Amino acid sequence: MPVRRFTPEGMLRPTPYEHVAVGTGTRHVHVSGQIARSADGSPLAPGDLAGQVAHALRNTATGLAGAGASFDDVLRLTFYVTDWAPEKIGAFMAGVEQVAEEIGLAVPLPPSSLIGVDHLFEPDVLVEVEATAILD
């Protein structure tokens, strides 16, 4: 496997993600920011952060699969969430947990960043997910 994830001793624990990923492959896969939209562009889970996280991760899984990758190959995830507040972590993690088994996303997650932003692509978009993976 081209990716090894871990949290070295002395780093913050517990976290819902590993702090470090080491990739040993040669092909990089970058999945652009995915949102809660169907293939025809229809909004999914309007106003529902958990639902939008789940759908955005499903779309990320589709992008990875198109490149011959899976979440096992992911080095890093970046989440952008509108109007972030610490109270939203429960809904955010509920969205991850709702879809993790279905799409093969292990928890703890790969090294991840959650970045609060004022707004995204369109006013109804609450979350966007980017993924970076590496393949042999």
Disulfide bonds with the S-S distance in Angstrom:
none
